[in-house]
Amino acid sequence: MKKITILFLLFSISFSAQIKGVVKDSLTGNPLPFVNIWVEGENSGATSEENGTFEIKISEKSKNLIFSAIGFEKKTIKIAEAKEVRLKSIEYLLDEVVLSNSKETKQIEIGKTKNAISQAFDNGPKIVVKFFPYKTSYKATKYIKKVTVLTDSKIENATIKLHFYAVDSLGFPSKELLKKDLILTVTKGVVKHTFDISEFNLTVPKSGLFVGFEKLLIERNKLEKEVTDLNSNTKKIQKTYFPFLLYNFVERDFQFEYSGGKWNKEQRYTIDGTLSKMRVNEPAINLILTN
């Protein structure tokens, strides 16, 4: 029995490896920072550093990696081809819009919950989103002026990425509403951060929108400490990426998260097949609208 156990452990270890590579712009050859990288179908991910380099742990060499970044085409490749990955930029066709000056004489905050108690925990390598439905009352304050995010960090100047997604015909998060990455810095401690995003001239679409929080798994966000494994009584290095996002425990019809290179929807049904509300951890993100 002991021999079988040892062989099994060796077999498992042989299929675990750390893959290193770099992501570049296919046109300019410049390194691409903060690219979202996933092992296809798994809750395992990474983020490219500011110099475009990345490391990601894999369990099977036959798996694919998915690379995505705002302004570039999503790319799926074999792990063996990931030493240098080149992403092709997207040429946006600008929608015809009527520009108007905001007066900023009115202001409302949307997304508040009755439960004011928020809890922080590590959300892992995934993008979590909060849905903001459209209301006719928003016509009087149609511009998204600011976004607020509640975070908990043990390091100074941790970096995060925020996403704004349109809603497709099936109710899923779809295209990015911003044409470039929104990279923001948060301070140490439990803090409600308010970021002015009025430069993007965003409004709440009539189908609503999703606002997403992405933790960047990069060196500047990493905190290492030595801990003792209680089972083996050995020392090991524990790696934690900050900041943690705070969540409110609320009742909702559904919840989305991006993991393994795709959007996953959670819903709950009763025995007779009707849709039922459920209690979920929703990101503590609010929007401030103005006229």
CORWOMO-V523737 format. One record per residue. N is the residue number from 1. RES is the residue in one letter. OMEGA is omega as a letter, one per 20 degrees, with the letter a starting at -180 (* if undefined). D_CENTER is the distance of its C-alpha to the mean C-alpha in whole Angstrom. Layout:
n: {N | N}
res: {RES | RES}
omega: {OMEGA | OMEGA}
d_center: {D_CENTER | D_CENTER}
This chain:
n: {1 | 2 | 3 | 4 | 5 | 6 | 7 | 8 | 9 | 10 | 11 | 12 | 13 | 14 | 15 | 16 | 17 | 18 | 19 | 20 | 21 | 22 | 23 | 24 | 25 | 26 | 27 | 28 | 29 | 30 | 31 | 32 | 33 | 34 | 35 | 36 | 37 | 38 | 39 | 40 | 41 | 42 | 43 | 44 | 45 | 46 | 47 | 48 | 49 | 50 | 51 | 52 | 53 | 54 | 55 | 56 | 57 | 58 | 59 | 60 | 61 | 62 | 63 | 64 | 65 | 66 | 67 | 68 | 69 | 70 | 71 | 72 | 73 | 74 | 75 | 76 | 77 | 78 | 79 | 80 | 81 | 82 | 83 | 84 | 85 | 86 | 87 | 88 | 89 | 90 | 91 | 92 | 93 | 94 | 95 | 96 | 97 | 98 | 99 | 100 | 101 | 102 | 103 | 104 | 105 | 106 | 107 | 108 | 109 | 110 | 111 | 112 | 113 | 114 | 115 | 116 | 117 | 118 | 119 | 120 | 121 | 122 | 123 | 124 | 125 | 126 | 127 | 128 | 129 | 130 | 131 | 132 | 133 | 134 | 135 | 136 | 137 | 138 | 139 | 140 | 141 | 142 | 143 | 144 | 145 | 146 | 147 | 148 | 149 | 150 | 151 | 152 | 153 | 154 | 155 | 156 | 157 | 158 | 159 | 160 | 161 | 162 | 163 | 164 | 165 | 166 | 167 | 168 | 169 | 170 | 171 | 172 | 173 | 174 | 175 | 176 | 177 | 178 | 179 | 180 | 181 | 182 | 183 | 184 | 185 | 186 | 187 | 188 | 189 | 190 | 191 | 192 | 193 | 194 | 195 | 196 | 197 | 198 | 199 | 200 | 201 | 202 | 203 | 204 | 205 | 206 | 207 | 208 | 209 | 210 | 211 | 212 | 213 | 214 | 215 | 216 | 217 | 218 | 219 | 220 | 221 | 222 | 223 | 224 | 225 | 226 | 227 | 228 | 229 | 230 | 231 | 232 | 233 | 234 | 235 | 236 | 237 | 238 | 239 | 240 | 241 | 242 | 243 | 244 | 245 | 246 | 247 | 248 | 249 | 250 | 251 | 252 | 253 | 254 | 255 | 256 | 257 | 258 | 259 | 260 | 261 | 262 | 263 | 264 | 265 | 266 | 267 | 268 | 269 | 270 | 271 | 272 | 273 | 274 | 275 | 276 | 277 | 278 | 279 | 280 | 281 | 282 | 283 | 284 | 285 | 286 | 287 | 288 | 289 | 290 | 291}
res: {M | K | K | I | T | I | L | F | L | L | F | S | I | S | F | S | A | Q | I | K | G | V | V | K | D | S | L | T | G | N | P | L | P | F | V | N | I | W | V | E | G | E | N | S | G | A | T | S | E | E | N | G | T | F | E | I | K | I | S | E | K | S | K | N | L | I | F | S | A | I | G | F | E | K | K | T | I | K | I | A | E | A | K | E | V | R | L | K | S | I | E | Y | L | L | D | E | V | V | L | S | N | S | K | E | T | K | Q | I | E | I | G | K | T | K | N | A | I | S | Q | A | F | D | N | G | P | K | I | V | V | K | F | F | P | Y | K | T | S | Y | K | A | T | K | Y | I | K | K | V | T | V | L | T | D | S | K | I | E | N | A | T | I | K | L | H | F | Y | A | V | D | S | L | G | F | P | S | K | E | L | L | K | K | D | L | I | L | T | V | T | K | G | V | V | K | H | T | F | D | I | S | E | F | N | L | T | V | P | K | S | G | L | F | V | G | F | E | K | L | L | I | E | R | N | K | L | E | K | E | V | T | D | L | N | S | N | T | K | K | I | Q | K | T | Y | F | P | F | L | L | Y | N | F | V | E | R | D | F | Q | F | E | Y | S | G | G | K | W | N | K | E | Q | R | Y | T | I | D | G | T | L | S | K | M | R | V | N | E | P | A | I | N | L | I | L | T | N}
omega: {r | a | r | a | a | r | r | r | r | r | a | a | a | a | r | a | r | a | r | r | r | r | a | r | a | a | a | a | a | r | a | r | r | r | r | a | a | r | a | r | a | r | a | a | r | r | r | r | a | r | r | a | r | r | r | a | r | r | a | a | a | a | r | r | r | a | r | r | r | r | a | r | r | a | r | a | r | a | a | a | a | a | r | a | a | a | a | a | a | r | a | r | a | r | r | a | r | a | r | a | r | a | r | r | r | a | r | r | a | r | r | r | r | r | a | a | a | a | r | r | a | a | r | a | r | r | r | a | r | a | r | r | r | r | a | r | a | r | a | r | a | a | r | a | a | r | r | a | r | a | r | a | r | r | r | r | r | a | r | r | r | r | r | a | r | a | a | a | r | r | r | r | a | a | r | r | r | a | r | a | r | a | a | a | r | a | a | r | r | a | r | a | r | a | r | a | a | a | a | r | a | r | r | r | a | r | a | r | r | r | a | r | r | r | r | a | a | a | a | r | a | r | a | r | a | r | r | r | a | a | a | a | r | r | r | r | r | r | r | r | r | j | r | r | r | a | r | r | a | r | a | r | a | r | r | r | a | a | r | r | r | r | r | a | r | r | r | a | r | a | a | r | r | a | a | r | a | r | a | r | a | a | r | a | r | r | r | a | r | a | *}
d_center: {44 | 43 | 43 | 41 | 38 | 39 | 38 | 35 | 33 | 34 | 33 | 30 | 29 | 31 | 28 | 25 | 24 | 22 | 22 | 22 | 21 | 20 | 19 | 21 | 22 | 24 | 26 | 27 | 26 | 24 | 21 | 17 | 15 | 11 | 11 | 9 | 11 | 12 | 15 | 16 | 16 | 15 | 12 | 13 | 11 | 11 | 11 | 14 | 16 | 17 | 20 | 18 | 19 | 17 | 18 | 17 | 19 | 20 | 22 | 24 | 25 | 25 | 22 | 20 | 17 | 14 | 13 | 12 | 11 | 12 | 16 | 17 | 18 | 15 | 18 | 18 | 21 | 23 | 22 | 26 | 25 | 22 | 24 | 23 | 21 | 22 | 20 | 21 | 21 | 21 | 24 | 23 | 25 | 25 | 26 | 29 | 29 | 31 | 30 | 31 | 31 | 30 | 32 | 30 | 33 | 31 | 27 | 26 | 22 | 21 | 18 | 21 | 21 | 25 | 23 | 23 | 22 | 19 | 18 | 16 | 14 | 12 | 9 | 9 | 8 | 5 | 3 | 5 | 8 | 11 | 14 | 17 | 20 | 22 | 26 | 29 | 29 | 26 | 29 | 31 | 27 | 25 | 23 | 20 | 21 | 19 | 15 | 16 | 13 | 15 | 14 | 16 | 17 | 19 | 19 | 20 | 18 | 15 | 12 | 9 | 7 | 7 | 7 | 11 | 11 | 15 | 16 | 18 | 22 | 21 | 18 | 15 | 12 | 14 | 14 | 12 | 15 | 14 | 16 | 15 | 12 | 12 | 12 | 13 | 15 | 15 | 19 | 20 | 21 | 19 | 19 | 18 | 17 | 18 | 17 | 19 | 18 | 21 | 22 | 20 | 22 | 20 | 21 | 20 | 21 | 24 | 21 | 19 | 15 | 12 | 10 | 6 | 4 | 3 | 6 | 8 | 11 | 13 | 17 | 17 | 15 | 17 | 19 | 22 | 25 | 28 | 28 | 31 | 30 | 32 | 33 | 34 | 35 | 34 | 31 | 28 | 25 | 22 | 19 | 16 | 13 | 13 | 12 | 12 | 11 | 14 | 14 | 17 | 19 | 20 | 22 | 20 | 21 | 18 | 14 | 11 | 8 | 7 | 9 | 12 | 11 | 12 | 11 | 13 | 15 | 17 | 20 | 23 | 27 | 30 | 33 | 35 | 31 | 30 | 27 | 26 | 24 | 22 | 21 | 17 | 15 | 13 | 11 | 14 | 13 | 16 | 17 | 21 | 23 | 26 | 29}
